[in-house]
Amino acid sequence: MLATSDSCQFLLHMLFRRSYSRKMAEAVANVARRINATVEEGKDSLDLSSCQLISFPEGVFKVLRTVSENIRIITLAGNQMKAISSKFFSTFTQLRELDLQGNILTKLPDQVGEMEHMTSINLANNSFSIFPEKLTEIATLERIDLEGNNITELPLERLSTMPALKWLNVKSNPLNSSNHSVLHSPYKFDILLTTD
């Protein structure tokens, strides 16, 4: 258990110890401060938005291991992440909301389908060309934001069987015309589309 701010800072320093540029060192210090606040203040959220991350730092799993069960909301928006590891989803099992907008993700690991509490995922403005179908396995998921990706087709049958889904945003995606016509049929959830 990390008892003090100093011990948390030291541990983060050891985990991130590499030769970084000044800009990268500032980004690492920013991440360290935010993680420290989550641990020390017992927060249920972790905000690592706009931290110049290219992946979720491996060392963070170790620092947060004592509090990972308490974390309900994680924001990783506005980074440069190309991928997110399966370990992320097996560590933060109690996650309710995940914000990954504004990265360069093209897919999610299969483990995302095992999230038993997630209600909202924001994947807007990434690089998905295929709808991440494992999302349809999350029984609690109410909101999916995929605005501004490159998705051409939606798994409408699977989406329509999701018990909690209330809202799907697929604006600014190059959906094929057959999807467009079917999407105007009534569904039990709201679909946000770009109108031509």
C-alpha positions as a LaTeX table, in Angstrom:
\begin{tabular}{lrrr}
\hline
Residue & $x$ (\AA) & $y$ (\AA) & $z$ (\AA) \\
\hline
Met1 & 0.00 & 0.00 & 0.00 \\
Leu2 & 1.36 & 3.41 & $-0.94$ \\
Ala3 & 1.10 & 5.46 & 2.19 \\
Thr4 & 2.47 & 8.82 & 1.15 \\
Ser5 & 2.67 & 11.10 & $-1.82$ \\
Asp6 & 6.48 & 10.80 & $-1.77$ \\
Ser7 & 6.46 & 7.02 & $-1.98$ \\
Cys8 & 4.00 & 7.14 & $-4.88$ \\
Gln9 & 6.12 & 9.74 & $-6.70$ \\
Phe10 & 9.26 & 7.67 & $-6.13$ \\
Leu11 & 7.62 & 4.52 & $-7.43$ \\
Leu12 & 6.33 & 6.35 & $-10.51$ \\
His13 & 9.80 & 7.79 & $-11.09$ \\
Met14 & 11.31 & 4.29 & $-10.96$ \\
Leu15 & 8.66 & 2.87 & $-13.31$ \\
Phe16 & 9.07 & 5.60 & $-15.89$ \\
Arg17 & 12.86 & 5.94 & $-15.58$ \\
Arg18 & 14.24 & 6.34 & $-19.09$ \\
Ser19 & 16.03 & 9.05 & $-21.04$ \\
Tyr20 & 13.18 & 11.32 & $-22.08$ \\
Ser21 & 13.23 & 14.67 & $-23.80$ \\
Arg22 & 12.19 & 17.60 & $-21.61$ \\
Lys23 & 8.73 & 17.61 & $-23.22$ \\
Met24 & 8.33 & 13.88 & $-22.56$ \\
Ala25 & 9.61 & 14.31 & $-19.00$ \\
Glu26 & 6.93 & 16.95 & $-18.42$ \\
Ala27 & 4.29 & 14.60 & $-19.82$ \\
Val28 & 5.48 & 11.80 & $-17.50$ \\
Ala29 & 5.43 & 14.17 & $-14.52$ \\
Asn30 & 1.88 & 15.19 & $-15.45$ \\
Val31 & 0.81 & 11.52 & $-15.59$ \\
Ala32 & 2.54 & 10.89 & $-12.24$ \\
Arg33 & 0.72 & 13.82 & $-10.59$ \\
Arg34 & $-2.67$ & 12.65 & $-11.83$ \\
Ile35 & $-2.10$ & 9.03 & $-10.80$ \\
Asn36 & $-0.83$ & 10.18 & $-7.42$ \\
Ala37 & $-4.02$ & 12.21 & $-6.88$ \\
Thr38 & $-6.15$ & 9.17 & $-7.72$ \\
Val39 & $-4.25$ & 6.95 & $-5.26$ \\
Glu40 & $-3.82$ & 9.44 & $-2.43$ \\
Glu41 & $-7.33$ & 10.90 & $-2.55$ \\
Gly42 & $-9.05$ & 7.55 & $-3.14$ \\
Lys43 & $-10.76$ & 8.88 & $-6.27$ \\
Asp44 & $-13.01$ & 6.65 & $-8.35$ \\
Ser45 & $-11.79$ & 8.28 & $-11.57$ \\
Leu46 & $-8.50$ & 8.57 & $-13.43$ \\
Asp47 & $-8.01$ & 11.37 & $-15.95$ \\
Leu48 & $-5.01$ & 10.92 & $-18.24$ \\
Ser49 & $-6.41$ & 13.01 & $-21.09$ \\
Ser50 & $-4.00$ & 15.00 & $-23.27$ \\
Cys51 & $-0.88$ & 13.45 & $-21.70$ \\
Gln52 & 0.86 & 12.57 & $-25.01$ \\
Leu53 & 0.44 & 8.86 & $-24.29$ \\
Ile54 & 1.09 & 6.41 & $-27.11$ \\
Ser55 & $-0.07$ & 3.52 & $-24.92$ \\
Phe56 & $-1.35$ & 3.02 & $-21.38$ \\
Pro57 & 1.88 & 3.03 & $-19.32$ \\
Glu58 & 2.70 & $-0.47$ & $-18.04$ \\
Gly59 & 4.01 & 0.96 & $-14.76$ \\
Val60 & 0.62 & 2.49 & $-13.98$ \\
Phe61 & $-0.89$ & $-0.98$ & $-13.50$ \\
Lys62 & 1.56 & $-1.60$ & $-10.63$ \\
Val63 & 0.97 & 1.79 & $-9.00$ \\
Leu64 & $-2.81$ & 1.44 & $-9.17$ \\
Arg65 & $-3.05$ & $-2.24$ & $-8.23$ \\
Thr66 & $-4.33$ & $-1.44$ & $-4.73$ \\
Val67 & $-7.05$ & 0.92 & $-5.98$ \\
Ser68 & $-7.95$ & $-0.50$ & $-9.42$ \\
Glu69 & $-11.16$ & $-2.07$ & $-8.08$ \\
Asn70 & $-12.37$ & 1.39 & $-6.98$ \\
Ile71 & $-11.89$ & 3.09 & $-10.35$ \\
Arg72 & $-15.17$ & 3.62 & $-12.21$ \\
Ile73 & $-14.24$ & 6.27 & $-14.81$ \\
Ile74 & $-11.10$ & 6.52 & $-16.95$ \\
Thr75 & $-10.44$ & 9.32 & $-19.43$ \\
Leu76 & $-7.65$ & 8.80 & $-21.99$ \\
Ala77 & $-8.96$ & 11.32 & $-24.52$ \\
Gly78 & $-6.68$ & 13.43 & $-26.71$ \\
Asn79 & $-3.62$ & 11.20 & $-26.64$ \\
Gln80 & $-1.87$ & 9.35 & $-29.48$ \\
Met81 & $-2.74$ & 5.81 & $-28.48$ \\
Lys82 & $-2.66$ & 3.26 & $-31.30$ \\
Ala83 & $-3.72$ & 0.33 & $-29.11$ \\
Ile84 & $-5.01$ & $-0.51$ & $-25.67$ \\
Ser85 & $-3.91$ & $-3.75$ & $-24.03$ \\
Ser86 & $-6.06$ & $-6.60$ & $-22.78$ \\
Lys87 & $-4.41$ & $-6.07$ & $-19.38$ \\
Phe88 & $-6.18$ & $-2.69$ & $-19.17$ \\
Phe89 & $-9.60$ & $-4.39$ & $-19.20$ \\
Ser90 & $-8.58$ & $-7.25$ & $-16.89$ \\
Thr91 & $-7.20$ & $-4.69$ & $-14.36$ \\
Phe92 & $-10.04$ & $-2.15$ & $-14.30$ \\
Thr93 & $-12.89$ & $-4.66$ & $-14.01$ \\
Gln94 & $-15.29$ & $-2.25$ & $-12.26$ \\
Leu95 & $-15.08$ & 0.40 & $-14.98$ \\
Arg96 & $-18.38$ & 2.17 & $-15.79$ \\
Glu97 & $-17.20$ & 4.83 & $-18.26$ \\
Leu98 & $-14.25$ & 4.87 & $-20.64$ \\
Asp99 & $-13.33$ & 7.88 & $-22.77$ \\
Leu100 & $-10.85$ & 7.12 & $-25.56$ \\
Gln101 & $-11.89$ & 9.84 & $-27.99$ \\
Gly102 & $-9.27$ & 11.60 & $-30.08$ \\
Asn103 & $-6.68$ & 8.82 & $-30.29$ \\
Ile104 & $-5.65$ & 6.68 & $-33.28$ \\
Leu105 & $-7.12$ & 3.35 & $-32.22$ \\
Thr106 & $-8.14$ & 0.87 & $-34.91$ \\
Lys107 & $-9.40$ & $-1.96$ & $-32.67$ \\
Leu108 & $-10.08$ & $-3.02$ & $-29.10$ \\
Pro109 & $-8.90$ & $-6.26$ & $-27.46$ \\
Asp110 & $-11.46$ & $-9.06$ & $-27.11$ \\
Gln111 & $-11.39$ & $-8.63$ & $-23.31$ \\
Val112 & $-13.53$ & $-5.50$ & $-23.65$ \\
Gly113 & $-16.48$ & $-7.87$ & $-24.12$ \\
Glu114 & $-15.98$ & $-9.14$ & $-20.56$ \\
Met115 & $-16.65$ & $-5.76$ & $-18.93$ \\
Glu116 & $-19.64$ & $-6.45$ & $-16.68$ \\
His117 & $-20.32$ & $-2.91$ & $-15.46$ \\
Met118 & $-19.49$ & $-0.60$ & $-18.37$ \\
Thr119 & $-22.31$ & 1.74 & $-19.34$ \\
Ser120 & $-20.55$ & 4.21 & $-21.66$ \\
Ile121 & $-17.64$ & 4.11 & $-24.11$ \\
Asn122 & $-16.45$ & 7.05 & $-26.19$ \\
Leu123 & $-14.40$ & 6.06 & $-29.24$ \\
Ala124 & $-15.09$ & 9.20 & $-31.28$ \\
Asn125 & $-12.41$ & 10.56 & $-33.62$ \\
Asn126 & $-10.24$ & 7.46 & $-33.78$ \\
Ser127 & $-9.31$ & 5.29 & $-36.77$ \\
Phe128 & $-11.79$ & 2.41 & $-36.54$ \\
Ser129 & $-12.75$ & 1.03 & $-39.96$ \\
Ile130 & $-14.61$ & $-1.95$ & $-38.48$ \\
Phe131 & $-17.20$ & $-1.67$ & $-35.71$ \\
Pro132 & $-15.68$ & $-3.21$ & $-32.53$ \\
Glu133 & $-18.20$ & $-6.08$ & $-32.29$ \\
Lys134 & $-17.07$ & $-7.21$ & $-28.84$ \\
Leu135 & $-18.92$ & $-4.14$ & $-27.53$ \\
Thr136 & $-22.19$ & $-5.91$ & $-28.37$ \\
Glu137 & $-21.34$ & $-8.52$ & $-25.69$ \\
Ile138 & $-21.44$ & $-5.95$ & $-22.87$ \\
Ala139 & $-24.93$ & $-6.37$ & $-21.39$ \\
Thr140 & $-24.74$ & $-3.14$ & $-19.35$ \\
Leu141 & $-23.57$ & $-0.85$ & $-22.19$ \\
Glu142 & $-25.97$ & 2.07 & $-22.72$ \\
Arg143 & $-23.94$ & 4.55 & $-24.83$ \\
Ile144 & $-21.49$ & 3.99 & $-27.70$ \\
Asp145 & $-19.89$ & 6.99 & $-29.40$ \\
Leu146 & $-18.09$ & 6.20 & $-32.67$ \\
Glu147 & $-18.46$ & 9.58 & $-34.35$ \\
Gly148 & $-15.68$ & 10.53 & $-36.76$ \\
Asn149 & $-14.25$ & 7.11 & $-37.59$ \\
Asn150 & $-14.05$ & 5.20 & $-40.89$ \\
Ile151 & $-16.75$ & 2.59 & $-40.25$ \\
Thr152 & $-18.70$ & 1.45 & $-43.32$ \\
Glu153 & $-20.91$ & $-1.23$ & $-41.76$ \\
Leu154 & $-22.73$ & $-1.79$ & $-38.47$ \\
Pro155 & $-23.65$ & $-5.15$ & $-36.88$ \\
Leu156 & $-27.30$ & $-4.07$ & $-36.59$ \\
Glu157 & $-28.65$ & $-7.50$ & $-35.61$ \\
Arg158 & $-26.22$ & $-7.75$ & $-32.72$ \\
Leu159 & $-26.76$ & $-4.12$ & $-31.69$ \\
Ser160 & $-30.53$ & $-4.63$ & $-31.62$ \\
Thr161 & $-30.15$ & $-7.50$ & $-29.10$ \\
Met162 & $-28.11$ & $-5.42$ & $-26.62$ \\
Pro163 & $-30.38$ & $-5.19$ & $-23.55$ \\
Ala164 & $-29.26$ & $-1.80$ & $-22.20$ \\
Leu165 & $-28.26$ & 0.12 & $-25.34$ \\
Lys166 & $-29.96$ & 3.54 & $-25.47$ \\
Trp167 & $-27.72$ & 5.63 & $-27.71$ \\
Leu168 & $-25.36$ & 5.02 & $-30.65$ \\
Asn169 & $-23.50$ & 7.87 & $-32.35$ \\
Val170 & $-22.13$ & 7.02 & $-35.81$ \\
Lys171 & $-22.06$ & 10.54 & $-37.27$ \\
Ser172 & $-19.26$ & 11.29 & $-39.75$ \\
Asn173 & $-18.62$ & 7.67 & $-40.71$ \\
Pro174 & $-18.70$ & 6.51 & $-44.36$ \\
Leu175 & $-21.57$ & 4.04 & $-43.75$ \\
Asn176 & $-22.62$ & 2.16 & $-46.87$ \\
Ser177 & $-26.01$ & 2.97 & $-48.37$ \\
Ser178 & $-27.68$ & $-0.30$ & $-47.29$ \\
Asn179 & $-26.79$ & 0.52 & $-43.66$ \\
His180 & $-28.16$ & 4.04 & $-44.09$ \\
Ser181 & $-31.60$ & 2.88 & $-45.23$ \\
Val182 & $-31.89$ & 0.21 & $-42.52$ \\
Leu183 & $-30.85$ & 2.72 & $-39.85$ \\
His184 & $-33.96$ & 4.77 & $-40.52$ \\
Ser185 & $-36.07$ & 1.81 & $-39.33$ \\
Pro186 & $-37.23$ & 2.04 & $-35.71$ \\
Tyr187 & $-34.85$ & 0.68 & $-33.08$ \\
Lys188 & $-35.19$ & 0.63 & $-29.32$ \\
Phe189 & $-32.12$ & 2.86 & $-29.08$ \\
Asp190 & $-31.37$ & 6.27 & $-30.58$ \\
Ile191 & $-29.01$ & 6.38 & $-33.55$ \\
Leu192 & $-27.21$ & 9.63 & $-34.38$ \\
Leu193 & $-26.37$ & 9.83 & $-38.08$ \\
Thr194 & $-24.93$ & 12.44 & $-40.38$ \\
Thr195 & $-27.75$ & 13.51 & $-42.66$ \\
Asp196 & $-26.90$ & 13.96 & $-46.33$ \\
\hline
\end{tabular}
